[in-house]
Amino acid sequence: MAVHKLPFSNTQLELLKAFSHQLSENELKELRKLLARFFANRLMQEADRVWEEQNWSDEKVDELLNTKLRKV
């Protein structure tokens, strides 16, 4: 059976190098929180960009929230 190796991304490689040593449970929790904040901030920046590009308003968001997008 042939196994195909997928190369690590630049992010994965950097994290592997940076964290080649054991972290305590508290340090690991702190790292997870830091990463969660990082990605939450990126998501908010992207949402703000879309908001501006689409000229959205509070009314548009309310409309989207009250729109049934799935069929039951």
N, C-alpha and C positions, 0 to 999 in steps of 0.2 A: 504494500500500500504506500503510495507516494504522499509525503507530507509536504505541503507548500508553506514555506515560512513567509509570513507577511512582515515587512519591515516595520520597525517602531516609528511612530511619528516623532518629530523633533521635541514635542512636549513630553512624550513618554520617556525618551532618552534623557532629557534634562532632569526629569523627576527621578529616574533610576540612579543617575549620577549623584544627585543632591541627597537622596535618601538611601544610600547604600548601607546605612547603619540603622540599628534598631531604635525605634521611638517608644517612649513610655505610652501607656494608655492615654494619659492626659495630653501628651504632645500630639498623639494621633487624633484625638478629639478636636484639639485646637486646629490642626491642619485641615481636618474635614470642614470645620466651620469657616476657615479662611477660604478654602476652595469653593464652598457653597456661596459665600458672599461675593467672591470674584465672578462666578457665573451668574448670580442673580443681578449683579451690577451690569454685566454685559447684556443680559436679557432686557433690563430696563432701558439701557441706551438704545437697543434695537427697537423696542416698543416706542420710545420717544421719537426715533427717526421716522418710523412708519406713521405715527400720529401726525407729525409735521408734514410729511410727504403727501398724505391722504387728506390733509386739512380736516381732520376729525374734530368733533366737538363732544361735549358731555352727552348731548342728545343722540349723537351717532352711536356712542358706546352703549347707551341705554337701549337703543334700537337693536343692536347686536345681541345684547344680553337677553332680550325678550323675544328673539327670533328662534323658532324651533328649527334647528338645522338637521336633525336626524329624523328618520322615519322609524316609527315603533312597529 
